[in-house]
Amino acid sequence: MEPETRYARLGDERIAYQVLGAGPPDLVLTTGTFGSIDLDFQDPMVARMYRRLGQFSRLIRFDRRGSGASDPLALDSLPPWGSGVEEILAVMDAVGSRRAVIMGMFDAGPVAALFAATHPGRAAGLILANTAARLLRAEDYEIGVPPERAAAIVDQVVRTWGSEDQVAQQVPSRASDEEFRRWFARYTRSIASPGSVRAYLTTMLHADARAALGGVQVPTLVLHRSNYALFRIEHGRYLAGSVAGATFLELPGRDGPLAWEHPDLAVEAIEEFLTGAHTGAEPERTLLTTLFTDVVGSTELATDLGDQRWRSLLDQHDDTARRVVVAAGGRLVETTGDGVLATFDGPGRAVRAASALRGELGRLGLAIRAGVHTGEVELRGAAIGGLTVHIGARVMQAAQPGEILVSRTVRDILLGSTLRFAERGPHQLKGVPGTWDLFGVAD
């Protein structure tokens, strides 16, 4: 279940926080200006990452003042960047945490480093992820961004804030996922307004925690993406080289957040840092309904139409599939060249989506076959796996052109619904033990 949002107080201002897991140890995570704890759990990959962190720590997350569910701040008199230390203390006191590992991302990195240096009795460790001690270039900090370039970056972020264009900047690994782009646009709008973001980013440009790094005497882990555009990896290497005994781990990819691109690498590194080992926990499993579809005679169609016309038709196929799946409450996991794999939280939605997709693609001159099966699947980042997925694919392969086949599991769950099924008899599914009774969806 999603953790409850509560409030800590800093003077008259309230700071929204959530706690997940029991610990020990305590892990305080702040993403600075770029987070919204109330919407994080809407995305399954973010929820999965936080639940995994909560398996080996008491995870304490909060929205900084002026963002998300916390109290707003007057933009013409924002507190100095170092005041974030007071927010961490207020949240720790509210949850009764005497000592915690502090993890800072993005513009919260300097705050986390300053906290570790100035409150060694409250900091058990320090984790810095995709952040920098300082962003602006200086005579003694040549890896920084020139002021004019920094201003252009701020302008670009503000101009695209709250729009789908933010995905290409922050989460390029998901830029081709239309449903995700719409969600991420809503997510950024929930964090703060564009005007607020400009004010916070301008404050971020004045942050400089270099003097604090030498005073950090706690174990430190630095995680940094190899190709994250906003905070280049040179910043991460500088942090690791400036904190005595720090461990540096370069993460592959371009995403700023950790949840969507190779999340297991980051989580396992954090677990080993906190506990001394990682458990290699079994993949998270959940009950879902899978829908596989396939265009009938795609090879012949591609030959008849030629590459350009076939590619155009496939683009229409993919756009139609994405729209139909989302409208039915499903998630398009992947397109398979001439078909799709989608998941739904109930078999009725999957069957109705298959029927709608068959009709719409038929009007484009594309005949499909479809297979629906319900069972436990393994969540592997954005992908899924396990026997249920394999069975769903085999059910689809057993279907005739234009037919929607379902397993007995689906038929039994939907008994009493308005959907009707016709027996198709027992089938041997390649690579799947036993005999499987399949049913066709009656028109």
Helices and strands as residue ranges (DSSP letters): E 6-10, E 13-20, E 26-30, H 37-40, H 44-55, E 58-62, G 75-77, G 81-83, H 84-95, E 100-106, H 109-118, E 123-131, H 147-160, H 165-170, G 172-174, H 178-191, H 194-205, H 210-213, E 220-225, H 233-242, E 247-251, H 263-275, E 285-295, H 298-305, H 307-327, E 331-335, E 339-344, H 347-362, E 368-380, E 383-385, H 387-398, E 404-407, H 408-413, E 421-428, E 435-441
